[in-house]
Amino acid sequence: MNKLGYEELSNGNTIDTNEKLFDFYFGYYKQSLSQSISSNAFDYLKDKVTIITRHDDRFVTAMSDTNYTITLPSPNSNTYHVASINPDYEINGYDTIILSLVGGTSDTDTTSTSTSD
């Protein structure tokens, strides 16, 4: 996970930097075609990737702050914002996170999904 930062140059100008916060292990989550159709998800899932990872509150924070990004490893190697998250606050819980491609057609959609026990 990364966070947008700034660096001041010797001439007084500032440039954007991408500060690495932490690495994490994840797995891709896939829906069947019938699940996608029944949830009318075709347009919503364009430029999106769904992953599963161990719970971390910083993912929840990243959903409402576009300064946070996630860059997936090769072969994907794209940068994403957290579009929605289904956090699991239990001990050893796993979050389901929908990532939206930075600059993609659906990047501005921030629909969230959450559950509580």
Secondary structure by P-SEA (a helix, b strand, c coil): cbbbbcccccccbbbbbbcccbbbbbbbbbbcaaaaaaaccccccccbbbbbccccaaaaaaaacccbbbbbcccccbbbcccccccccccbbbbbbbbbccccccccccccccccc
